[in-house]
Amino acid sequence: MNQVMNDAQRDCAPDLGALPLGEVARSHPQALGLLRSLRLDYCCGGARTLREAAAERGLDLQQLQRDIAGLRPQTDEAPRQPAQLTVYIRQRFHDAHRAELPELARLARKVERVHAGHPQLPQGLGALLERALQELSEHMDKEEQILFPMMQRAVPGMRLDAPIQRMRAEHDDHAQLLAALRRVTSDAVAPDGACNSWRALYAGVARFTDDLVRHIHLENNVLFPAFEAGLRA
């Protein structure tokens, strides 16, 4: 009976093709992992429709919609109220980035040194992670010291278009960092015979990239629109 109901639900799946990727991610949080695995950029590329993004990736739109409809709904732990969401983002993502990136950079330097000459060496990964730490630290400081306090003090109808546009532009820069990390690490897939340090490094890079994608998604697609269109009462 459950299987029949699931099949019926998939057959009656809503047409998501015309929706921006950011809206699909916001309304179907259970699909975030699927979208990431298919390289559908819902954080910085969230303005494109699902149909456009699927076409660019050569994906079957109807099958993709059925796959999304067939996922088990889940509760998104992130709060939706903007002031609470700023606190959640700082505690869940800002603090994690600051704690993880220095150790990942140190480990990358070690792997580059110990395995110099290996054909699949992630050359330059340490420097790339140090750059990520610097750029993200500056970005997060601006949010915590300027933008987030403004949002927490906001009155209904208040708009913060200018500072948000700046943060969105920096998110686009972060997306380029993510692409570089994927390229240098071959999608964080360690080569056969890699040592424990190398495998731990790539596991950490994968966790960081997943966190950063989710971090940017929550800001670009959930938090920022509330203040670009006017805070809804």
N, C-alpha and C positions, 0 to 999 in steps of 0.2 A: 504493500500500500504506500509506504514512504517513497519507494522508488518511483511509483506511478505519479505521486504528487510532485516529486523533484523534476521528473521529465516534463510534466505539464507546466511547471513554473519556468523551466528553460524555454519551452516552446512559446510561452507568453512573455518572454523577456522584453522589457521596455527598449525602445530604440534609443541607444546612447550615442549613436554615431555623430549627431549634430552637437553634442555637448562638448565644451572645452575639456581638455584632459584634467585641468585643475578641478573642475566641477565634478568630474567622474571620480577623482580621488577623494574629494571632500564628501561626496554622498555615498561612496562605497569603500570605506576604509579597509574592508576585508580584501580588497583587490590590490592593495599597494604592492604586496610581494609579487603578484603576477605582472603588474605594470613594470616593476623594476626588472624582473627577469626577462621581459620582452624588449627592454630598452626604450620604453615609452616614457619620455621625460615629462612628468607631470608637475615638477617643481618649478624649473625655470622655463620650460616649454609648455606651460599649462594653458596658454591662450589658444593653442591649436586644437582643433576638434579631434575627437577620437577617430573619426573617419579619415581625416588628413594624416594623422600620425600612423595609423594602421597602413595606409597606402604607401607612405614613405618607407615603412619597414617590410612591405610585401606581405602583410598579414591578412588573413581572411576576417573581415569585419564581423560577419554574422557568427562565425565560430568564436571570435573573441567575446562578443556580447553574450553568447551562451555560456562561455567559461566564467565570465563575471557573474552572471545570474546564478550559476550553480555553486558559487562559493558560499560557505556558511556565514551568515551575518555575524558580526562581532561588535562589541562595544568599544568605541574609541576612547581610550583612557584620558585623552587630552581634553581639558575643559573648553567650552565654547565661549564663555563669557570673556571678553577681551582682557580685562585686568587680571583675571585668574590665569589666562593663557600666557601672559607675559611672565608670570612667576613660574609656571610649569616649564616654559621654554628655557628660562635661565637655569632652573634646577636640573632639568632632564638632559639638556643638550649643551648649554654653555659650560657648565661645570664638567661634564664628561669630556668635551673637546680639550679643555685646559688640562685635564688630568692625563688623558691618553696620548695626545700628540707628542709631548716631549719624550716619553718612553718609546713610542713607535719610531721617532727620528733616531734615537740612540740605537735602537735595535737594527734599524736599516743601515746605519753607518757600520755597525759590527758585521752584518751580513756582507756588505759591499767589500769590507776589508778582508774578511776571512775567505771569501769565495771569489776574490779577484781573478779574472780570467775565465770564469764559468760562462759558457755561451748564453745562458739564460739569466745572467746576473741583472738585477733591477738597478742598473747604473743610474745614479742621480736621484734615487728614491729618498735618501736621507735629506738632501738639499730641498727636495720637493715638499717633504713633510715639514721641514723647518719653515719654509715659505708659507705653507698652509697655516701653521701655528701663528706666525706673525700677522698674516692678513686677517685670519679669523679673530685673533685677539683684539686687533684694532676695531674690527667690525662689531664684535660683541660688546666692547667697551662703549661704543657710541650708542648702541641699543640700550644698554643698561643705565647709562648716565644721562641720556637725552631722550631717546624715543620712547622707551618703555615708561618712564615717569610721566611723560606727556599723555600717554594712553591711559595710565592709571588715574590721572586727574581729569580726563576728558569729560565734557558735558555732552548730552545728546545733540547730535548734529555737527559736532566738531570734526573738522577735516585736517588731515596731516599729509597732504599730497606731496609736498616738496621733500621732507625727510624720508618718506616712504619710497619715493622714486630713487633717491640716493641708495637706500638699502637694496632695492630691487636690482639696481645696476651692479652693486657689489655681489649680489647673489649670482648674477651672470658670470662674474669673474670666478666665483667659487665653482660654478659648473665647469668652467674650463680646467680648474684644478682637478676636479673629479675625473674628467676625461683623461687628463695626463696620468693620474694615479692608475686608472684602469689600463692605460696603454703600457706604462712602465712595468706593471706587475702581471701583465697578461690576464687581466680580470681576477687578480689575486689567486691564481691557480699556481701552486708551487710545483716545480719540476719533479720528476721521478728522482728519488734518492735525496731529496732536500733534507737538510738537518732540521732538528727540532726548532732552532732559533728562526730559521727561514720560514717554517710552517707557522710558527707563532706570529711572526711578523705579518704574514699574509692574512692570517685570521684576524689580526687586529686592524689591518687596513680595510678588510671587508666590513668589519663591524663599524669602523669610523665612517666609511663611505655610505653605508646604509643609514646611519644616524644623521649624517649631514643632509642626505636627500630628504629624509623625513622632517628634519629641522626646517629646511628651506620651504618644503611644502606647507607646513603649518603656518609659516609667516606669509608666504606669497598668496596662498589660496584660502586661508581661514582668518588670520589676524588682520592683515593689511586691508582687505576689502572693506572691513567694517569702518575704517577711517578714511578711505578714499571716496566712498559713496556717502559719507555721513554716518555717524553712529546711530544705529536704530534703537529706539527706545524699547 
